[in-house]
Amino acid sequence: MPDSNHTRRLFGLTVRQNAHPDMRRLRREAGEPSLHGNKFWKSSCLTMDYLKRHPLKPGARVLDLGCGWGLGGIFCAKQFAARVTGLDADPSVFPFVHYHAELNGVTVQTWRCRYERVTGDDLARYDAIIGTDICFWDKLEAPLYNLTRRALKAGVGCVVLADPGRSPFRRLAERAEDKLGAEYREWTVKQPMKATGCLMIAGQAGG
Ligand SMILES: C[S@@+](CC[C@H](N)C(=O)[O-])C[C@H]1O[C@@H](n2cnc3c(N)ncnc32)[C@H](O)[C@@H]1O
């Protein structure tokens, strides 16, 4: 994964780094994301590696929670021809999502919403839900646990959340393992960049 021109190649995607002139321009135009959606977070590699080994069904409808730059969803659109919606509370991330989607030859819908406000009816429209590095504050644990529970009840095939291993995420994953039959496991990626953390997988792999 050599870096050249502030650009990375990973899991078949082209990803700009923050210093790339286009990212500087988007920050000037859209403003600086305020809830940590200000870069590609490397736990996305955990999500992509897991999904490479446990593919979604072709054309799956995917909701990418707390999408930030949206690389997890863009990976699903490219690999599985998934129909992807990137959800985020902070709309200033969306220009970065659309930029990277176009760079990688796919389209992604965006939806400004908070986890707490996503209803069961909303969730019933998706086959799979993904989310990377989204449970980073104590106060995010309950909304994301509740969303996972609502999603399974609404018939979503699988919920795959990845995290570098922060304590709110670990508590969420332990609770989901105990109460929702989710799988909670450590995960390591060595290539194209080293990333370690954990995954919570609720429902059936493949969505
Ligand atoms: C650490 S970033 C991770 C971004 C992306 N998933 C990645 O792995 O690169 C967390 C994202 O969650 C979003 N977020 C934080 N709290 C949220 C909430 N309550 N509802 C929806 N999105 C939220 C932030 O705006 C940010 O884009």
Ligand as a Chemical Component Dictionary entry (heavy atoms), coordinates in Angstrom:
data_LIG
# 
_chem_comp.id                   LIG 
_chem_comp.type                 NON-POLYMER 
_chem_comp.pdbx_formal_charge   0 
_chem_comp.three_letter_code    LIG 
# 
loop_
_chem_comp_atom.comp_id 
_chem_comp_atom.atom_id 
_chem_comp_atom.alt_atom_id 
_chem_comp_atom.type_symbol 
_chem_comp_atom.charge 
_chem_comp_atom.model_Cartn_x 
_chem_comp_atom.model_Cartn_y 
_chem_comp_atom.model_Cartn_z 
_chem_comp_atom.pdbx_ordinal 
LIG C1  C1  C 0  -14.835 8.110  14.238 1  
LIG S1  S1  S 1  -15.909 8.580  12.912 2  
LIG C2  C2  C 0  -15.929 7.103  11.929 3  
LIG C3  C3  C 0  -16.280 7.354  10.489 4  
LIG C4  C4  C 0  -16.278 6.138  9.555  5  
LIG N1  N1  N 0  -17.260 5.148  9.976  6  
LIG C5  C5  C 0  -14.900 5.533  9.418  7  
LIG O1  O1  O 0  -14.675 4.439  9.949  8  
LIG O2  O2  O -1 -14.004 6.142  8.801  9  
LIG C6  C6  C 0  -17.531 8.573  13.701 10 
LIG C7  C7  C 0  -18.680 9.075  12.829 11 
LIG O3  O3  O 0  -19.910 8.924  13.541 12 
LIG C8  C8  C 0  -20.710 10.103 13.355 13 
LIG N2  N2  N 0  -21.610 10.231 14.523 14 
LIG C9  C9  C 0  -21.245 10.507 15.800 15 
LIG N3  N3  N 0  -22.337 10.503 16.611 16 
LIG C10 C10 C 0  -23.416 10.205 15.822 17 
LIG C11 C11 C 0  -24.825 10.035 16.073 18 
LIG N4  N4  N 0  -25.344 10.164 17.299 19 
LIG N5  N5  N 0  -25.622 9.711  15.029 20 
LIG C12 C12 C 0  -25.111 9.585  13.769 21 
LIG N6  N6  N 0  -23.781 9.743  13.472 22 
LIG C13 C13 C 0  -22.949 10.039 14.487 23 
LIG C14 C14 C 0  -19.690 11.231 13.230 24 
LIG O4  O4  O 0  -20.194 12.376 12.576 25 
LIG C15 C15 C 0  -18.554 10.554 12.452 26 
LIG O5  O5  O 0  -18.679 10.707 11.060 27 
# 
loop_
_chem_comp_bond.comp_id 
_chem_comp_bond.atom_id_1 
_chem_comp_bond.atom_id_2 
_chem_comp_bond.value_order 
_chem_comp_bond.pdbx_ordinal 
LIG C1  S1  SING 1  
LIG S1  C2  SING 2  
LIG S1  C6  SING 3  
LIG C2  C3  SING 4  
LIG C3  C4  SING 5  
LIG C4  N1  SING 6  
LIG C4  C5  SING 7  
LIG C5  O1  DOUB 8  
LIG C5  O2  SING 9  
LIG C6  C7  SING 10 
LIG C7  O3  SING 11 
LIG C7  C15 SING 12 
LIG O3  C8  SING 13 
LIG C8  N2  SING 14 
LIG C8  C14 SING 15 
LIG N2  C9  SING 16 
LIG N2  C13 SING 17 
LIG C9  N3  DOUB 18 
LIG N3  C10 SING 19 
LIG C10 C11 SING 20 
LIG C10 C13 DOUB 21 
LIG C11 N4  SING 22 
LIG C11 N5  DOUB 23 
LIG N5  C12 SING 24 
LIG C12 N6  DOUB 25 
LIG N6  C13 SING 26 
LIG C14 O4  SING 27 
LIG C14 C15 SING 28 
LIG C15 O5  SING 29 
# 
